Amino acid sequence: MSLSEINNVFSRINEIEKKFNPEVKEVKTGQSFQETFANLQNQGVTQVNYPQMSGFTGMPSMFPPQNNYQYNGPGPVTNLKPLAQNNSVSCGQTSVAMCINSITGKNLTDMDIDGKYGFQLLNALNGETSSQGLKWRDGGNISPYSWGLIEQKINNEKTPVVVALNGPEFSPSGRGHIVTIVKVQGDNVSYADPATGTIKTTTKQAMENAPKHPDGNFIFFAERDKGQSIA
C-alpha cells in the first residue's frame, strides 16, 4: 500500500469516527498501527461498528493482509523451545522464559525468572532482552484489531508474543493462563502452552472471546530499536 493510500485510509477512518463514534479522538496520520491501536484502546475503544460502505472495510484494512506471508518451517518463530511450568502459578514466568530464550539463546526456566523478577513479567522481558535492542510493551486486551500488531511481530519481526487468557479452553480452573504465540496463519493461532510444554493450535476468535484473565487479557510484545536490524 502506498503512502497516499495509507493517508486516504486514515482520512476515511477519521470521517467515519467523527460521524458514528464522536467520543473517539482523531486518528493521526504518521502513526504506526501499534500506536493507533494503543491510542484507541486508551480512549476505551475495543471495537467499533463501522457502516457498510463500498470499497471500505473499516480499521482492519490498515493492517497487513493476513494471508500474504510465506511460511518456511514450523512457523515464523522457529527457534522457540516450549517449556512446561514447574508449578501451578508459573505459566507467566514460563512464557517469559521461552521468549527470552528464543531471542537471546539463554536457557532460563520459570524458576530463574521467579528468583530474579518474581511476577514482574514485563521487567523480566525488558531486563533480559535489552542487550538485543528490544523494549517490551503491553498492548492491552485482545480484540479483532489486535491481530495486525500480533502478526507484524510474529510474522515479520520474528519475535514471540505473550498473551493472558482464561476460560475452559485455556484455563479450565478459571484462574487464568498465560501462553506464548509463535505462529499466526489465517484464522489459526499456534502457541506454546506452559501447562503441557507443547505447541497447540486455536483460532483468533477463541482468543478474542476468551473470558478475562484476572489481570486482564494483556498482550506483551517487543519493539525493536530503530538502529537494530531484524535477525
Contacts in CASP RR format, 6 or more apart in sequence:
PFRMAT RR
TARGET T0000
AUTHOR 0000-0000-0000
METHOD contacts of the structure
MODEL  1
MSLSEINNVFSRINEIEKKFNPEVKEVKTGQSFQETFANLQNQGVTQVNY
PQMSGFTGMPSMFPPQNNYQYNGPGPVTNLKPLAQNNSVSCGQTSVAMCI
NSITGKNLTDMDIDGKYGFQLLNALNGETSSQGLKWRDGGNISPYSWGLI
EQKINNEKTPVVVALNGPEFSPSGRGHIVTIVKVQGDNVSYADPATGTIK
TTTKQAMENAPKHPDGNFIFFAERDKGQSIA
1 9 0 8 1.000
6 29 0 8 1.000
6 62 0 8 1.000
7 29 0 8 1.000
9 61 0 8 1.000
9 62 0 8 1.000
10 27 0 8 1.000
10 28 0 8 1.000
10 29 0 8 1.000
10 30 0 8 1.000
10 62 0 8 1.000
11 29 0 8 1.000
12 56 0 8 1.000
13 27 0 8 1.000
13 58 0 8 1.000
13 59 0 8 1.000
13 62 0 8 1.000
14 26 0 8 1.000
14 27 0 8 1.000
16 50 0 8 1.000
16 51 0 8 1.000
16 53 0 8 1.000
16 56 0 8 1.000
16 58 0 8 1.000
17 24 0 8 1.000
17 26 0 8 1.000
17 27 0 8 1.000
17 48 0 8 1.000
18 26 0 8 1.000
20 48 0 8 1.000
20 49 0 8 1.000
20 50 0 8 1.000
20 51 0 8 1.000
21 45 0 8 1.000
21 48 0 8 1.000
23 43 0 8 1.000
24 40 0 8 1.000
24 43 0 8 1.000
24 45 0 8 1.000
24 48 0 8 1.000
25 39 0 8 1.000
25 43 0 8 1.000
27 36 0 8 1.000
27 39 0 8 1.000
27 40 0 8 1.000
28 36 0 8 1.000
31 39 0 8 1.000
33 62 0 8 1.000
33 63 0 8 1.000
33 148 0 8 1.000
33 149 0 8 1.000
33 152 0 8 1.000
34 139 0 8 1.000
34 149 0 8 1.000
34 152 0 8 1.000
34 221 0 8 1.000
34 223 0 8 1.000
36 62 0 8 1.000
37 139 0 8 1.000
37 145 0 8 1.000
37 146 0 8 1.000
37 148 0 8 1.000
37 149 0 8 1.000
38 139 0 8 1.000
38 140 0 8 1.000
40 48 0 8 1.000
40 145 0 8 1.000
41 139 0 8 1.000
41 140 0 8 1.000
41 141 0 8 1.000
41 143 0 8 1.000
46 141 0 8 1.000
46 143 0 8 1.000
46 145 0 8 1.000
47 143 0 8 1.000
47 144 0 8 1.000
47 145 0 8 1.000
48 58 0 8 1.000
48 59 0 8 1.000
50 56 0 8 1.000
50 57 0 8 1.000
50 58 0 8 1.000
50 59 0 8 1.000
59 145 0 8 1.000
60 144 0 8 1.000
60 145 0 8 1.000
60 147 0 8 1.000
60 148 0 8 1.000
63 145 0 8 1.000
63 147 0 8 1.000
63 148 0 8 1.000
63 149 0 8 1.000
63 151 0 8 1.000
63 152 0 8 1.000
64 148 0 8 1.000
64 151 0 8 1.000
64 152 0 8 1.000
64 156 0 8 1.000
66 147 0 8 1.000
66 151 0 8 1.000
66 184 0 8 1.000
66 186 0 8 1.000
66 187 0 8 1.000
67 185 0 8 1.000
67 186 0 8 1.000
69 76 0 8 1.000
69 151 0 8 1.000
69 155 0 8 1.000
69 156 0 8 1.000
69 185 0 8 1.000
71 183 0 8 1.000
71 185 0 8 1.000
74 183 0 8 1.000
74 199 0 8 1.000
75 182 0 8 1.000
75 183 0 8 1.000
75 190 0 8 1.000
76 154 0 8 1.000
76 155 0 8 1.000
76 158 0 8 1.000
76 182 0 8 1.000
76 183 0 8 1.000
76 184 0 8 1.000
77 102 0 8 1.000
77 154 0 8 1.000
77 158 0 8 1.000
77 159 0 8 1.000
77 160 0 8 1.000
77 182 0 8 1.000
77 183 0 8 1.000
79 102 0 8 1.000
80 98 0 8 1.000
80 99 0 8 1.000
80 101 0 8 1.000
80 102 0 8 1.000
80 160 0 8 1.000
80 180 0 8 1.000
80 182 0 8 1.000
80 192 0 8 1.000
81 98 0 8 1.000
81 101 0 8 1.000
81 102 0 8 1.000
82 98 0 8 1.000
82 192 0 8 1.000
82 193 0 8 1.000
82 194 0 8 1.000
82 197 0 8 1.000
82 198 0 8 1.000
82 199 0 8 1.000
83 94 0 8 1.000
83 97 0 8 1.000
83 98 0 8 1.000
83 101 0 8 1.000
83 109 0 8 1.000
83 110 0 8 1.000
83 192 0 8 1.000
83 194 0 8 1.000
83 197 0 8 1.000
84 94 0 8 1.000
84 194 0 8 1.000
84 195 0 8 1.000
84 196 0 8 1.000
84 197 0 8 1.000
85 91 0 8 1.000
85 92 0 8 1.000
85 93 0 8 1.000
85 94 0 8 1.000
85 110 0 8 1.000
85 194 0 8 1.000
85 195 0 8 1.000
85 197 0 8 1.000
86 94 0 8 1.000
86 109 0 8 1.000
86 110 0 8 1.000
86 111 0 8 1.000
87 110 0 8 1.000
90 110 0 8 1.000
90 111 0 8 1.000
90 114 0 8 1.000
90 194 0 8 1.000
91 177 0 8 1.000
91 178 0 8 1.000
91 179 0 8 1.000
91 194 0 8 1.000
91 195 0 8 1.000
92 110 0 8 1.000
92 119 0 8 1.000
92 121 0 8 1.000
92 162 0 8 1.000
92 164 0 8 1.000
92 178 0 8 1.000
92 194 0 8 1.000
93 110 0 8 1.000
93 111 0 8 1.000
93 113 0 8 1.000
93 114 0 8 1.000
93 117 0 8 1.000
93 118 0 8 1.000
93 119 0 8 1.000
93 121 0 8 1.000
93 124 0 8 1.000
94 109 0 8 1.000
94 110 0 8 1.000
94 113 0 8 1.000
94 194 0 8 1.000
95 121 0 8 1.000
95 162 0 8 1.000
95 178 0 8 1.000
95 179 0 8 1.000
95 180 0 8 1.000
95 192 0 8 1.000
95 194 0 8 1.000
96 110 0 8 1.000
96 113 0 8 1.000
96 121 0 8 1.000
96 124 0 8 1.000
96 125 0 8 1.000
96 162 0 8 1.000
97 108 0 8 1.000
97 109 0 8 1.000
97 110 0 8 1.000
97 112 0 8 1.000
97 113 0 8 1.000
98 160 0 8 1.000
98 180 0 8 1.000
98 192 0 8 1.000
98 194 0 8 1.000
99 125 0 8 1.000
99 129 0 8 1.000
99 159 0 8 1.000
99 160 0 8 1.000
99 162 0 8 1.000
99 180 0 8 1.000
100 106 0 8 1.000
100 108 0 8 1.000
100 113 0 8 1.000
100 124 0 8 1.000
100 125 0 8 1.000
100 128 0 8 1.000
100 129 0 8 1.000
101 107 0 8 1.000
101 108 0 8 1.000
102 160 0 8 1.000
103 129 0 8 1.000
103 132 0 8 1.000
103 134 0 8 1.000
103 159 0 8 1.000
103 160 0 8 1.000
103 222 0 8 1.000
104 128 0 8 1.000
104 129 0 8 1.000
104 131 0 8 1.000
104 132 0 8 1.000
106 128 0 8 1.000
108 128 0 8 1.000
110 194 0 8 1.000
113 121 0 8 1.000
113 124 0 8 1.000
116 124 0 8 1.000
117 123 0 8 1.000
117 124 0 8 1.000
118 124 0 8 1.000
121 162 0 8 1.000
121 178 0 8 1.000
121 220 0 8 1.000
122 136 0 8 1.000
122 137 0 8 1.000
122 138 0 8 1.000
122 220 0 8 1.000
125 134 0 8 1.000
125 136 0 8 1.000
125 162 0 8 1.000
125 220 0 8 1.000
125 222 0 8 1.000
126 134 0 8 1.000
126 135 0 8 1.000
126 136 0 8 1.000
129 136 0 8 1.000
129 222 0 8 1.000
132 228 0 8 1.000
133 224 0 8 1.000
133 225 0 8 1.000
133 228 0 8 1.000
134 159 0 8 1.000
134 222 0 8 1.000
134 223 0 8 1.000
134 224 0 8 1.000
134 225 0 8 1.000
134 228 0 8 1.000
135 222 0 8 1.000
135 223 0 8 1.000
135 225 0 8 1.000
136 220 0 8 1.000
136 221 0 8 1.000
136 222 0 8 1.000
136 223 0 8 1.000
137 220 0 8 1.000
137 221 0 8 1.000
137 222 0 8 1.000
137 223 0 8 1.000
138 218 0 8 1.000
138 219 0 8 1.000
138 220 0 8 1.000
139 146 0 8 1.000
139 149 0 8 1.000
139 218 0 8 1.000
139 219 0 8 1.000
139 220 0 8 1.000
139 221 0 8 1.000
140 216 0 8 1.000
140 217 0 8 1.000
140 218 0 8 1.000
140 219 0 8 1.000
141 212 0 8 1.000
141 216 0 8 1.000
141 217 0 8 1.000
141 218 0 8 1.000
141 219 0 8 1.000
142 163 0 8 1.000
142 165 0 8 1.000
142 207 0 8 1.000
142 208 0 8 1.000
142 210 0 8 1.000
142 217 0 8 1.000
142 219 0 8 1.000
143 208 0 8 1.000
144 204 0 8 1.000
144 208 0 8 1.000
146 208 0 8 1.000
146 219 0 8 1.000
147 184 0 8 1.000
147 204 0 8 1.000
149 219 0 8 1.000
149 221 0 8 1.000
150 161 0 8 1.000
150 181 0 8 1.000
150 184 0 8 1.000
150 219 0 8 1.000
150 221 0 8 1.000
151 184 0 8 1.000
153 159 0 8 1.000
153 160 0 8 1.000
153 161 0 8 1.000
153 221 0 8 1.000
153 222 0 8 1.000
154 160 0 8 1.000
154 161 0 8 1.000
154 181 0 8 1.000
154 182 0 8 1.000
154 183 0 8 1.000
154 184 0 8 1.000
155 184 0 8 1.000
156 230 0 8 1.000
157 222 0 8 1.000
157 224 0 8 1.000
157 230 0 8 1.000
158 230 0 8 1.000
158 231 0 8 1.000
159 221 0 8 1.000
159 222 0 8 1.000
159 224 0 8 1.000
160 180 0 8 1.000
160 181 0 8 1.000
160 182 0 8 1.000
160 192 0 8 1.000
161 180 0 8 1.000
161 181 0 8 1.000
161 219 0 8 1.000
161 220 0 8 1.000
161 221 0 8 1.000
162 178 0 8 1.000
162 179 0 8 1.000
162 180 0 8 1.000
162 181 0 8 1.000
162 218 0 8 1.000
162 219 0 8 1.000
162 220 0 8 1.000
162 221 0 8 1.000
163 178 0 8 1.000
163 179 0 8 1.000
163 180 0 8 1.000
163 181 0 8 1.000
163 191 0 8 1.000
163 207 0 8 1.000
163 217 0 8 1.000
163 218 0 8 1.000
163 219 0 8 1.000
163 220 0 8 1.000
164 176 0 8 1.000
164 177 0 8 1.000
164 178 0 8 1.000
164 213 0 8 1.000
164 215 0 8 1.000
164 216 0 8 1.000
164 217 0 8 1.000
164 218 0 8 1.000
165 171 0 8 1.000
165 176 0 8 1.000
165 177 0 8 1.000
165 178 0 8 1.000
165 179 0 8 1.000
165 207 0 8 1.000
165 210 0 8 1.000
165 213 0 8 1.000
165 217 0 8 1.000
166 174 0 8 1.000
166 175 0 8 1.000
166 176 0 8 1.000
166 177 0 8 1.000
166 210 0 8 1.000
166 211 0 8 1.000
166 212 0 8 1.000
166 213 0 8 1.000
166 214 0 8 1.000
166 217 0 8 1.000
167 174 0 8 1.000
167 176 0 8 1.000
167 210 0 8 1.000
167 211 0 8 1.000
169 202 0 8 1.000
169 206 0 8 1.000
169 210 0 8 1.000
170 176 0 8 1.000
170 177 0 8 1.000
170 179 0 8 1.000
170 202 0 8 1.000
170 210 0 8 1.000
171 177 0 8 1.000
171 213 0 8 1.000
174 211 0 8 1.000
175 214 0 8 1.000
176 213 0 8 1.000
176 214 0 8 1.000
177 194 0 8 1.000
177 195 0 8 1.000
177 213 0 8 1.000
178 194 0 8 1.000
178 213 0 8 1.000
179 191 0 8 1.000
179 192 0 8 1.000
179 193 0 8 1.000
179 194 0 8 1.000
180 191 0 8 1.000
180 192 0 8 1.000
180 194 0 8 1.000
181 189 0 8 1.000
181 190 0 8 1.000
181 191 0 8 1.000
182 190 0 8 1.000
182 191 0 8 1.000
182 192 0 8 1.000
182 199 0 8 1.000
183 189 0 8 1.000
183 190 0 8 1.000
184 190 0 8 1.000
184 204 0 8 1.000
186 204 0 8 1.000
187 203 0 8 1.000
187 204 0 8 1.000
187 205 0 8 1.000
188 201 0 8 1.000
188 202 0 8 1.000
188 203 0 8 1.000
188 204 0 8 1.000
189 201 0 8 1.000
189 202 0 8 1.000
189 203 0 8 1.000
189 204 0 8 1.000
189 206 0 8 1.000
189 207 0 8 1.000
190 199 0 8 1.000
190 200 0 8 1.000
190 201 0 8 1.000
191 199 0 8 1.000
191 200 0 8 1.000
191 201 0 8 1.000
191 202 0 8 1.000
192 198 0 8 1.000
192 199 0 8 1.000
193 199 0 8 1.000
193 200 0 8 1.000
210 217 0 8 1.000
224 230 0 8 1.000
END
